[in-house]
Amino acid sequence: MDFDSSEMEHHETNLVSSDSENIDEGYDADNDVTATAQQQEKTRVRKSTRATSDSGTASSTGRPRKRLRGKQTGATDVPKQVQPTIDNFAADRGLTRLSLLRLMNFGAPIFLLNMLYYLHQHHQPLEHLDCVEYYSGVGVIAQSFVEQGLLSRTFDILDKPTLEDATTPEGFLNSMFLSMSLKSLDAGGSLGHWGTVCSTWVFMSRSSTGRSAERPEGFANSECVAIGNCQVARMALILAYFIATLRHWILLSEPLTRPH
């Protein structure tokens, strides 16, 4: 058979092109096989490492332990808080259970209990005084106790205008501190003497104070009346403390005052 030379050249060219393509495809296939093998090896190593770490944390029973997320290992249980009782509440304020119940029965406001807590916790008053003379003036009562070798204190605005003014927060705290410093009956007994200013409480001043049986607080907008109301109200709170803690007290309407 006779072949055309041009057809022979075309046939040889197609064979060379086909071989080149096969070589290129074989080369690419080898690369793919190599990459796949490397990926499989990495996966095998990763699984082997993970299995080793898991086996290290396994318990003695062979079961893997649960991972603790956000928990501290070896932490002990937090102890339960002790629930406060009425005895603890009273002791924190320097009171007995019975004294506290008396105060609550009297309707003592919460701020009075807070005052007792503050003074007992931060100042720790000692029951060592035999007498405290409130609104003492010249202090005749307190001096009579001193002459008998007993401990006494006075409380009067003329001595200390701030610390012994019952209408100021400092003065009220100071007067309560002195009350807590008095001896109770169990410690030998003591005396609290009061000479609260009565100028706005007498019947002769009713026209200017507005006080009456129906309206004992009077004209509360008046400065002198407001001061008298504050003094008597705070005296009543301290007297309630006296009664609840079994301390003696006596009230005198008008003490001997200092000459001006």
C-alpha positions in Angstrom: 0.0 0.0 0.0 1.2 3.4 -0.9 1.1 6.1 1.8 1.2 9.8 1.2 4.3 11.4 2.8 2.2 14.2 4.2 -0.1 11.8 5.9 2.9 9.9 7.4 4.3 13.2 8.9 0.9 14.0 10.3 0.5 10.6 11.9 4.0 10.8 13.5 3.2 14.3 14.9 0.0 12.9 16.6 2.0 10.0 18.1 4.5 12.4 19.6 1.8 14.7 21.0 -0.1 11.7 22.5 3.1 10.4 24.2 3.8 13.9 25.6 0.4 14.2 27.0 0.6 10.7 28.6 3.9 11.6 30.2 2.5 14.9 31.6 -0.6 13.0 32.9 1.6 10.4 34.5 3.7 13.0 36.1 0.7 14.8 37.6 -0.8 11.5 38.8 2.4 10.7 40.7 2.3 14.1 42.4 -1.3 13.5 43.4 -0.4 10.1 44.8 2.5 11.5 46.8 0.4 14.4 48.3 -2.3 12.0 49.3 0.2 9.7 51.0 1.7 12.6 52.9 -1.8 13.8 54.1 -2.7 10.3 55.2 0.6 10.0 57.2 -0.1 13.4 58.9 -3.6 12.2 59.9 -2.2 8.9 61.3 0.4 10.7 63.4 -2.2 13.2 64.7 -4.6 10.4 65.7 -1.7 8.5 67.4 -0.7 11.5 69.4 -4.2 12.2 70.6 -4.7 8.6 71.6 -1.5 8.7 73.6 -2.6 11.9 75.5 -6.0 10.4 76.2 -4.5 7.2 77.6 -2.4 9.3 80.0 -5.5 11.0 81.5 -7.5 7.8 81.7 -8.5 6.6 85.1 -7.4 3.3 86.8 -10.6 1.7 85.5 -9.6 2.3 81.9 -12.3 4.8 81.3 -11.3 8.2 80.1 -11.9 11.0 82.6 -14.2 13.8 81.8 -12.5 17.0 81.0 -13.0 19.7 83.5 -13.8 23.0 81.8 -13.8 26.1 84.0 -13.2 24.0 87.2 -10.2 24.0 89.4 -8.8 20.6 90.2 -8.3 19.8 93.8 -10.7 22.5 95.0 -12.4 21.9 98.4 -16.0 22.5 99.1 -16.9 25.9 100.3 -18.1 25.7 103.9 -21.7 26.7 104.5 -22.3 30.1 106.1 -23.6 30.0 109.6 -27.1 31.3 109.8 -27.3 34.2 112.3 -29.6 33.6 115.2 -31.3 36.1 117.6 -28.6 35.4 120.1 -25.9 36.3 117.6 -27.8 39.4 116.6 -28.1 40.5 120.3 -24.4 39.7 121.1 -23.2 41.8 118.1 -24.9 44.8 119.8 -23.8 44.2 123.4 -27.2 42.9 124.4 -28.6 39.8 125.8 -31.4 37.9 124.1 -33.9 39.2 126.7 -32.8 42.8 126.4 -33.1 42.7 122.6 -36.6 41.2 122.8 -37.6 44.0 125.2 -36.3 46.7 122.8 -38.2 45.1 119.9 -41.3 44.9 122.0 -40.9 48.6 122.7 -40.9 49.2 118.9 -37.3 50.4 118.8 -36.4 51.7 115.3 -33.8 49.9 113.3 -31.4 52.9 113.4 -31.2 52.5 117.2 -30.1 48.9 116.7 -27.6 50.0 114.1 -26.2 52.5 116.5 -25.7 49.8 119.2 -24.0 47.6 116.6 -21.6 50.4 115.5 -20.7 51.4 119.1 -20.2 47.9 120.3 -18.1 46.8 117.3 -15.9 49.9 116.9 -15.7 51.5 120.3 -16.5 48.7 122.7 -17.9 50.6 125.7 -17.1 49.2 129.1 -19.7 49.0 131.9 -17.6 51.0 134.4 -19.6 54.2 135.0 -21.7 54.7 138.1 -23.5 57.8 137.0 -24.1 59.9 133.9 -25.8 63.3 134.3 -27.4 64.4 131.1 -28.1 68.1 130.6 -26.0 68.5 133.7 -25.7 72.3 134.1 -23.1 72.7 136.8 -23.0 68.9 137.4 -24.2 68.7 141.0 -25.3 65.1 140.7 -22.2 63.9 139.0 -20.0 65.7 141.6 -21.8 64.0 144.5 -20.9 60.6 143.0 -17.3 61.7 142.6 -17.2 62.7 146.3 -18.2 59.1 147.2 -15.3 57.7 145.2 -17.5 56.6 142.2 -17.0 57.2 138.5 -19.4 59.7 136.9 -19.6 61.7 133.7 -21.6 64.8 132.7 -23.2 65.6 129.3 -24.0 69.3 128.6 -23.8 71.4 125.5 -22.0 74.2 127.4 -19.1 71.8 128.0 -18.7 70.5 124.4 -21.0 72.3 121.9 -20.8 69.4 119.3 -20.0 66.2 121.1 -22.5 66.9 123.9 -25.3 68.4 121.8 -28.0 65.8 121.8 -29.5 67.2 118.5 -26.3 66.5 116.5 -25.3 63.0 115.2 -22.1 63.2 117.1 -23.9 64.2 120.3 -26.5 61.5 120.0 -23.8 58.8 119.5 -21.9 60.2 122.5 -24.9 60.1 124.7 -25.7 56.5 123.7 -22.0 55.5 124.3 -22.3 56.9 127.8 -25.5 55.0 128.3 -23.8 51.8 127.2 -20.9 52.5 129.6 -23.2 52.6 132.7 -23.1 49.5 134.9 -26.1 47.2 134.5 -27.8 45.6 137.5 -25.7 42.5 137.0 -22.5 44.6 137.2 -23.6 46.4 140.4 -26.1 49.0 139.1 -25.8 52.7 138.1 -27.8 55.9 137.6 -28.7 57.9 134.6 -29.9 61.4 135.5 -31.8 63.6 133.0 -32.5 67.3 133.1 -33.9 67.8 129.6 -34.7 71.4 128.7 -38.4 71.9 129.4 -38.9 75.5 128.4 -41.0 74.6 125.3 -43.0 71.9 127.2 -44.5 73.8 130.0 -48.1 75.0 129.8 -47.1 78.7 130.0 -45.5 78.6 126.6 -48.3 76.9 124.8 -49.3 80.0 122.9 -45.9 80.2 121.2 -45.1 76.5 120.9 -48.6 75.2 119.9 -48.3 72.1 122.1 -51.4 70.4 123.4 -52.6 67.0 124.4 -53.9 66.5 120.8 -50.8 67.9 119.2 -47.8 67.3 121.5 -45.2 68.1 118.8 -46.5 71.7 118.6 -45.3 74.1 115.9 -42.6 71.8 114.3 -41.5 74.7 112.0 -40.4 76.7 115.0 -36.7 76.2 115.7 -37.0 76.0 119.5 -39.9 73.6 119.3 -38.0 71.4 116.8 -35.0 71.3 119.1 -37.2 70.4 122.1 -38.9 67.6 120.1 -35.5 66.2 119.0 -34.1 66.2 122.6 -37.1 64.5 124.1 -37.4 61.9 121.2 -33.7 60.9 121.6 -34.0 60.9 125.4 -37.0 58.5 125.0 -34.9 56.1 122.9 -32.1 56.0 125.4 -34.6 55.5 128.3 -36.0 52.5 126.3 -32.4 51.2 126.2 -32.1 51.8 130.0 -35.3 49.8 130.7 -34.4 47.0 128.3 -31.0 46.5 129.8 -32.1 47.0 133.5 -30.3 50.3 134.2 -31.7 52.9 136.6 -32.7 56.3 135.6 -34.3 59.4 137.1 -35.8 62.4 135.4 -35.6 65.9 136.9 -37.5 68.7 135.2 -35.1 71.6 135.7 -31.5 71.3 137.0 -29.5 74.1 138.5 -28.1 76.0 135.6 -24.9 78.1 135.3 -25.1 81.9 135.5 -24.7 83.6 132.2 
